[in-house]
Amino acid sequence: MSKIIYLKDDGVIAIIHPVLTEINLATGKNWTLEEIAKKDVPTGKKYKIVEDSDIPTDYSFRDAWTVSESDLIDGVGS
């Protein structure tokens, strides 16, 4: 399953775990990953959609995981 990542103001990576079974009332269809990213990523923040396998699973090194803002290329929060 895919996740959405972005950098918070303090430089920590935020991970959004989207729920793709909810209905978007505006369209009457399930929310898409892109729609969720646009609405849930803070305004002006760049984001990237990544696979679970891209996210470290060892929580003891969670704060050591980094991403460059130049890698956040999938869109910008609205």
C-alpha positions in Angstrom: 0.0 0.0 0.0 1.2 3.5 -0.7 1.9 6.3 1.8 2.3 10.0 1.4 5.4 11.7 2.9 6.3 15.4 3.4 8.7 17.4 5.5 7.3 19.2 8.5 8.6 22.6 9.4 11.1 21.1 11.9 12.5 18.9 9.2 10.9 15.6 10.4 9.3 13.4 7.8 5.5 13.1 8.2 3.8 10.0 6.9 0.2 9.9 6.0 -1.5 6.5 6.0 -4.4 7.1 3.6 -7.8 5.3 3.8 -8.9 4.7 0.3 -12.3 3.3 1.2 -13.9 6.5 2.2 -16.2 8.3 -0.2 -15.4 11.8 -1.5 -18.8 13.5 -1.2 -17.8 15.9 -4.0 -17.4 13.1 -6.5 -19.4 10.2 -5.0 -16.4 7.9 -5.5 -13.6 6.7 -3.3 -10.9 9.3 -2.5 -7.8 8.8 -4.7 -4.3 8.9 -3.3 -3.7 12.2 -5.1 -6.9 13.8 -3.7 -6.0 12.7 -0.2 -2.5 14.2 -0.6 -3.9 17.5 -1.9 -6.3 17.9 1.0 -4.2 16.4 3.9 -0.7 17.7 3.2 -0.4 21.2 4.6 -0.7 24.1 2.1 2.4 24.7 0.2 4.3 21.6 1.4 5.7 19.3 -1.3 5.0 15.6 -1.0 5.8 12.3 -2.5 3.8 9.1 -2.7 5.9 6.1 -1.7 5.5 2.4 -1.2 5.5 0.7 2.2 8.8 -0.9 1.3 10.4 2.6 1.0 9.7 3.3 4.7 12.1 2.0 7.3 10.4 -0.6 9.6 13.0 -0.4 12.4 11.5 2.1 14.7 14.7 2.5 16.7 16.2 4.4 13.7 13.0 6.2 12.8 14.5 9.7 13.4 17.5 8.8 11.3 15.4 8.5 8.1 15.8 11.6 5.9 14.5 12.8 2.6 15.6 15.7 0.5 13.0 18.3 -0.4 14.1 17.9 -4.0 12.8 14.3 -3.9 9.3 15.4 -3.0 8.1 15.6 -6.6 4.6 14.3 -6.7 2.7 17.5 -5.8 2.0 20.3 -3.3 -0.6 20.4 -0.6 -3.5 22.7 -1.2 
